[in-house]
Amino acid sequence: MEVGAIAVQDGTAVESVVSQLHVVKDDRETIELSCIDTESVRPLIQVLQDAPLGKKIRIYLRANPGGNVGQLQDLIEALARTNADVEIAVGRFAMSCAAVLWLWYALDPINLENDPNEGRVVSVDPLKPAVLMYHRPRWPEGEYYCFIDDFKNKAIRASVRDQVDMFDDLFYRYLEDQGLQDIHTATYSTSHVTYKHVLQHMLEAYQSNKDCFIPL
């Protein structure tokens, strides 16, 4: 794929996974979101737009590999406007854009107190141990991918800067929530070894375009 073609794509590499719907028997309509792409997101946005006040919906991210940042942004906007009562749940793992979606409403829930006169969007803890895999936006080319600084054209880098800033800002907020700013020192040494704080490891891994795993 030519770089120009890559530049018009939003988002992160999508890896193939086998997904089986986990049926939850309660009073919520469960919608499994298997990927953050147009085919999956557009029908969900329609459901959110059409939902009457208080309609109970669960967005279920089961083994979700992520997808397209543009579709993620559209979904976040739709969630901000919906009248529904929405819970976002993870099964097994949520990667990339899917990890951003869950973490977004874990840090910034809408109507956490569940005022019945307003829509509500919250992320909920998984029923079984699960994990988020978080990384900066990346663009695929077969079995290869690049990050923003790999684009040689400054105009292309500028065109995707807002996507990277979106991921960065959320991840840095997560690290602050975990206590990064309160660490007395990033490293300390004994006579035998130098130690580095786990949150400092995560920060440096993320800034080096590595994958960061967040257990739930």
C-alpha positions in Angstrom: 0.0 0.0 0.0 1.3 3.5 -0.9 1.9 5.9 1.9 -0.7 8.2 0.5 -3.3 5.4 0.8 -2.2 4.7 4.4 -2.6 8.4 5.3 -6.3 8.4 4.5 -6.9 5.5 6.8 -7.7 6.2 10.4 -6.7 3.8 13.2 -5.0 0.8 14.2 -4.1 -2.6 12.8 -6.9 -5.2 13.0 -5.9 -8.7 13.7 -8.2 -11.7 13.0 -9.8 -13.3 16.0 -12.5 -16.0 16.5 -15.3 -14.6 18.6 -18.2 -16.4 20.1 -21.2 -14.5 21.5 -21.4 -14.7 25.3 -25.1 -14.5 26.2 -25.8 -12.6 29.4 -29.3 -13.2 30.8 -30.5 -10.0 32.4 -32.6 -6.9 31.6 -30.0 -5.4 29.3 -29.8 -5.7 25.5 -26.3 -7.1 24.9 -24.7 -5.9 21.7 -21.3 -7.6 21.0 -18.9 -5.3 19.3 -16.3 -7.6 17.7 -14.3 -4.9 15.9 -14.2 -1.1 15.7 -15.0 -0.8 12.0 -17.8 0.7 9.9 -19.7 -2.5 9.6 -19.9 -3.0 13.3 -20.1 0.6 14.6 -22.7 2.2 12.2 -25.5 -0.1 13.3 -24.6 0.4 16.9 -24.7 4.2 16.5 -28.1 3.9 15.0 -29.3 1.9 18.0 -27.9 4.5 20.4 -29.6 7.3 18.4 -33.0 5.6 18.4 -32.9 4.5 22.0 -35.6 5.9 24.3 -34.6 7.4 27.6 -33.3 4.8 30.0 -33.2 1.9 27.5 -30.6 -0.6 29.0 -27.8 -1.6 26.6 -24.6 -3.4 27.2 -21.8 -3.0 24.7 -19.7 -6.2 25.0 -16.1 -6.0 23.9 -15.2 -9.7 23.7 -11.8 -10.5 22.3 -12.0 -7.2 20.4 -8.8 -6.5 18.4 -9.6 -2.8 17.9 -9.9 -1.1 14.5 -10.4 2.3 13.1 -9.9 5.5 15.1 -12.3 7.5 13.0 -15.1 5.0 13.8 -14.1 5.1 17.5 -14.5 8.9 17.5 -17.9 8.6 15.9 -19.0 6.1 18.5 -17.8 8.2 21.4 -19.7 11.2 20.0 -22.9 9.0 19.7 -22.4 7.7 23.3 -22.2 11.3 24.5 -25.6 12.1 22.9 -27.6 8.9 23.6 -30.5 8.7 26.0 -29.8 5.1 26.7 -28.4 3.6 29.9 -25.2 2.0 28.5 -22.6 -0.3 30.2 -19.4 -1.1 28.4 -18.0 -4.5 29.4 -14.9 -6.5 28.4 -14.6 -10.2 27.9 -11.2 -11.8 27.6 -9.4 -8.8 26.1 -9.9 -5.4 24.4 -7.1 -4.1 22.2 -6.2 -0.7 20.7 -9.3 1.3 19.9 -11.4 -1.1 22.0 -9.1 -0.5 24.9 -9.5 3.2 24.4 -13.3 2.9 24.4 -13.4 1.0 27.7 -10.8 3.2 29.4 -12.5 6.4 28.2 -15.7 5.8 30.2 -13.8 4.2 33.1 -12.1 7.6 33.6 -15.0 9.8 32.4 -18.3 8.1 33.0 -21.5 10.0 31.9 -24.1 10.3 34.6 -22.4 8.0 37.0 -25.1 8.5 39.6 -27.7 7.3 37.1 -30.1 10.2 37.1 -33.2 8.7 35.3 -33.7 11.9 33.4 -30.4 11.6 31.5 -28.5 9.1 29.4 -25.8 7.1 31.2 -22.6 5.6 29.9 -20.2 3.8 32.2 -17.5 1.1 31.9 -18.0 -1.9 34.2 -15.6 -4.4 35.7 -15.5 -7.8 33.8 -17.1 -10.8 35.4 -13.9 -12.7 34.8 -10.3 -11.5 34.6 -9.6 -9.6 31.4 -7.0 -7.3 30.0 -6.6 -4.2 27.9 -3.8 -3.9 25.4 -3.1 -0.2 24.8 -0.8 1.4 22.3 -0.4 4.5 20.1 -2.3 4.6 16.8 -0.5 2.6 14.1 -1.1 2.1 10.4 -0.8 -1.4 8.8 1.0 -2.5 5.6 0.6 -6.3 5.4 2.5 -7.7 8.3 4.2 -4.4 9.0 3.0 -1.2 10.6 4.2 2.3 11.2 3.6 5.0 13.8 3.2 8.8 13.3 6.9 9.6 13.3 7.5 7.0 10.6 5.7 9.1 8.0 8.2 11.2 6.0 5.6 13.7 4.9 4.9 16.5 7.5 1.4 17.0 6.1 0.5 13.4 6.7 1.9 13.5 10.2 -0.2 16.6 10.9 -3.3 15.0 9.5 -3.2 12.2 12.1 -1.8 14.2 15.0 -5.2 14.5 16.7 -5.6 10.7 16.8 -2.3 10.3 18.5 -3.1 13.1 20.9 -6.4 11.5 21.8 -4.7 8.2 22.7 -1.8 10.0 24.5 -4.0 12.2 26.6 -6.1 9.3 27.8 -3.1 7.0 28.6 -1.3 9.8 30.6 -4.5 10.4 32.5 -4.7 6.7 33.3 -1.1 6.7 34.6 -1.8 9.8 36.7 -4.9 8.0 38.1 -2.6 5.1 39.1 -0.3 7.4 40.9 2.5 8.3 38.5 2.8 11.9 39.7 3.1 10.7 43.3 6.1 8.4 42.7 9.0 9.7 44.8 11.6 8.7 42.2 11.3 6.8 38.9 14.3 4.7 39.8 16.4 3.8 42.8 19.6 1.8 43.3 21.0 -0.5 45.8 24.6 -1.7 45.9 23.7 -4.5 43.6 20.9 -3.3 41.2 18.9 -0.4 39.9 15.1 -0.6 40.1 12.5 1.2 38.0 8.9 1.8 39.1 6.3 -0.2 37.2 4.4 2.9 36.1 7.6 4.4 34.7 8.2 1.2 32.8 4.7 1.6 31.3 5.3 5.2 30.4 8.6 4.5 28.6 7.1 1.4 26.8 4.2 3.4 25.6 6.3 6.3 24.4 8.5 3.8 22.5 5.4 2.6 20.6 5.2 -0.7 22.5 2.1 -2.5 23.7 1.0 -1.8 27.3 -1.1 -4.4 29.1 -3.6 -3.3 31.8 -5.2 -6.1 33.8 -8.9 -5.7 34.8 
